[in-house]
Amino acid sequence: MTKINPAERASIEALEQLRSCIDKGLCFRLEAGAGAGKQSRITYVEFTSYSL
């Protein structure tokens, strides 16, 4: 079994929370430093939301 490091676990949890807010039509704030991958997360969520 592959162990997930704490940063990866936090990323997974944040993505789940983000999707939950979008699914419920709630507002959310995505706060992270420059180069942290915010845009790629939003693009991923947009793509997978349209794919469902």
JONORZI-V499326 format. One record per residue. RES is the residue in one letter. BURIAL is b if it has 9 or more other C-alpha atoms within 8 Angstrom, else e. Layout:
BEGIN
RES	BURIAL
RES	BURIAL
END
This chain:
BEGIN
M	e
T	e
K	e
I	e
N	e
P	e
A	e
E	e
R	b
A	e
S	e
I	e
E	e
A	e
L	b
E	e
Q	e
L	b
R	b
S	e
C	b
I	b
D	e
K	e
G	e
L	e
C	e
F	e
R	e
L	e
E	e
A	e
G	e
A	e
G	e
A	e
G	e
K	b
Q	e
S	e
R	b
I	e
T	e
Y	e
V	b
E	e
F	e
T	e
S	e
Y	e
S	e
L	e
END
